[in-house]
Amino acid sequence: MTKKMQPEISFVHTLVIGSGAAGLNAAVQLKNNGIDDVLIVTEGLEKGTSINTGSDKQTYYKLSLYGEDADAPRIMAHNYYEGGSMHGDLALVEAALSPRAFLHLVNLGVPFPRDAYGQFVGYKTDHDPRQRATSIGPYTSREMCRALIRDVNRKGIAVREETYAVALIVTGGAGSDRRCAGAVVMDKDGRMGIICAENTVFATGGPGGIYKTSVYPEVHTGAIGLALAAGAAAQGLPESQYGLASIAFRWNVSGTYMQVIPRFISTAQDGQSDPREFMADFFESVGEMNSNVFLKGYQWPFDSRKVTGGSSIVDILVYIETVLKGRRVFLDFRQNPAGFDFEDLSAEAHEYLQKSEACFGTPIERLLKMNPGAVELYRDHGIDITAEMLEVAVCAQHNNGGLAANHWWESVNIKHLFPVGEVNGSHGVYRPGGSALNSGQAGSFRAAEYIANCYRESTLDRAAAEAAGRAALEEINAWLERSADAAKEPAEDRTEFQARMSRAGAHIRSLADIDKAVEEAWEHVRGIDREGLRCKRSLAREALCNRQLCFAHAVYLDAIAYALKSGVGSRGSAIVLDQAGKRIHPRLSAEWAILPEDESFREQVMETLPLGIGRVEHRWVARRPIPEADAWFETAWARYREGAIYA
């Protein structure tokens, strides 16, 4: 267990926790704005979601910058806002900052495609009517990170790798005086220290570690639980995205993987015996089935609106095979589905394949024609989809909710705390594909600008920050001491709460199950708090990670329960089962009936305030409209010169 020794105490102007694309950009922009005393603490520059995730053609979403497509920030903001339960000022900021953030990445060397005249070509992504999307291939966010890391190094920004935040330091009372004052951190050897900071940029990504069935990279767990445990307000927690993904190597099987129309094969648990093409019985024809598989490429996220008569029935059928029947499901690119015929496809699918010059051969031959990099990607990770099947499941992929912050990306109830990236809950129910990458860049620009213009001078009570840091560290040490005789180890414990979250809090939800799950979750948190988790000194960090993840999963389930009881119904990427609802398919049993969405909730945002173990307050608030802009140059210029824009 950790040795009792005097902790190292240090002070920094701005602490950045996390090194994904949002955290890295925050550090770069702080430096660009003249904040030189910046420190990044991270598990590792090669860890996290941004640098380890993607899809067949990972999308970056931005304002249109091509041809005669008339676009403007307010137009783009309306497309964000139409997704429901998103504040209008956040939508406008993400739209307005998108060209600046995008061109900054271009200037750092990220090779976004352009034509011979310098125009940035684009395409339509899901939930968007214009050609705003762009991509550099499967690894868009990875190349963003690498470009930003090079700039961090050029600028000489301090980075401490293999360093883990284990608690946020918060000073002040329960009201407006509360502020973040840094973090307690632990190194790879279990030594702890206190980093006091004037400002803290919290860039720890989504809650990947709370799910069993997940496409988040295994190296990424997330740390939103640290902020929730510190009492940071959250919003939109029930709104997550789920979709089909491979599980041996975690990767979204969206886009071209579906558009080439592979066979879906179900097998027994051994992965070989009793192979079946299991979906044909649920469609009127083989052509209809294959057309829906094709549409999964465009419509990859599981969508409650596309369960009945749409492509999301594919996700339901995979879920039934894997979770309810206990079988395994694979994509087989080596053969066409039984009875496959190009002429039986929908006009949309047939035209797309025809224009792509891919109306021939097997799925793998079509994939090699349309997107050879999608094949190489798996080969790079030891999977040859030209010779073997690819195991898939419906996985958690992205949290549209997260911590609640204002339009400068500062926490609404803890001053000097700036959640950026996926941990910030700026998105609503639906969001255009690729908008998360833009959001992380736009939000980190905003946080850096506000810090540089409003929080440049030191106002931190150093004695109070140090005292709060010592108190947090002492509490952690006391918990680790209790862990010496604990019955459960971290790995066993994590399996338990991840299974609960995937069972009750993923894309299939029900009022019948949620209360029990919430009760179990909070009892689990109480048990960990009371008894600890058995671990060696070298695993203390894993135990502490479990502690915050378990707390986070309980808060998320609590929020989902509140949403379901409020009557929101099936919306976004989750359905609510209820036999009093509407049957989603005549060939599925009566239990597959869902409650319809109450669309009035799209005009509201759900807020969550954690107050301690088992004590969480939720409420619905009217979402803020898109602000009316002051378009008169002279007055807008004056407000900018005077710094009034930061008020």
JOKAKA-V817700 format. One record per helix or strand of 2 or more residues. SS is the DSSP state (H for helix, E for strand). FROM is the first residue (numbers start at 0). TO is the last residue. If there is no record, write none. Layout:
ss->(SS,SS)
from->(FROM,FROM)
to->(TO,TO)
This chain:
ss->(E,H,E,H,E,H,H,E,H,E,E,E,E,H,H,E,E,E,H,E,H,H,H,H,E,H,H,H,H,E,E,E,H,H,H,H,E,H,H,E,E,H,E,E,H,H)
from->(7,20,37,49,59,72,87,132,139,157,162,178,191,207,223,233,239,250,255,262,279,285,303,312,327,341,346,362,371,389,401,416,420,434,461,489,507,510,536,573,592,598,603,614,632,643)
to->(16,31,40,51,60,80,106,133,154,159,170,186,201,209,228,234,245,251,258,266,281,297,305,323,331,343,354,369,379,398,402,418,422,453,484,503,509,530,565,582,593,602,611,621,640,645)
